[in-house]
């Protein structure tokens, strides 16, 4: 598994309640993601070339990251199409 942390920008927005959240995640999911992100060990060169099974914590981090990343991609596409105001990704 590749370590995606630090390779993609964090994409925060302000939700309808004025709270800073990651696009596509709720406030609770954003908080959980940030906690997981800081608690995961950084993998070094020993993991290169090896297909490692993610731990439960890593799996949850990947699940939240994937949800966020898909929402970000769709939001950017909506922006380009001029439909950003109708986006369902702001929880």
N, C-alpha and C positions, 0 to 999 in steps of 0.2 A: 504494500500500500504506500502510495506517495504521501508525503507530509505536505498538505496544502496550506498550512498555516504560514502566514507571512508572504504568500505568493499572490494573493488576491486582495484588493482593497476592501475594507469594511464599508458597507453601504448603508448608512443610517439615514432615517427620515424622522420627521416628527409626526406622530400619529394624531388622530382626531382629538385626543385628550391632551395634546401638548407634550407627550412623552417621547423620548428618543428611543427608537426601535430599529432593528434591522428590517429592511424591506421584506415583506412576506412572513415575518414572525410576529408573534404577540409579544407584549412586554415580558411575560413570564418566560417565553421561549428565548427571547433575547438575553435575559438575565442568565438562564440556564446555559445557553451557548457560550456566553462570556466566561462563566465559571468553569465550564469544561475546557474551554480554550486555554485558560491559564493553568489548568491542572494537568494537562497532557504533557508527557515528556517529549522533548524534541528528539527525533530519531536521527542518528548520525549515519555514517557510511556503512555500518554493519548491516543495515536493512536494504541496501541497494542490491537489486537483482533478486532478492528473496520475496516471495509472495507470502506475506504474513497475514494471519487471521486477526482482524481488529478485535480489541477487547470490547466489552459492553459499553464502556465509557467512550471509546473511540467510535463505536458504531452509532451511538446516540449523537455524538458530535457530527459525524458524517450525515446522519439523517437531517439534523437541523441545518447544516451547511447546504445540503442539497435542496431543501425546501426554500431556503433563502436565495440560493443561486438561481434556481428556476424562476422565482418571482422577480428577481433582479433582471434577468434576461427578458422576461415578458414585459416588465415595466419600461425597460429601455426601448423595446420594440414599439410599445404604446406611445412613448415620447416621440419617436421618429414618425409615427403615424398620426400624431396630433391628438391622441386619445388619453393622455396621462391623467386628466381629471376624472376619468371614469374607471380608474384602475381599482380592482378588488383586492390589491395586495397591501393596503394600509389597514391594519387591524385596529 
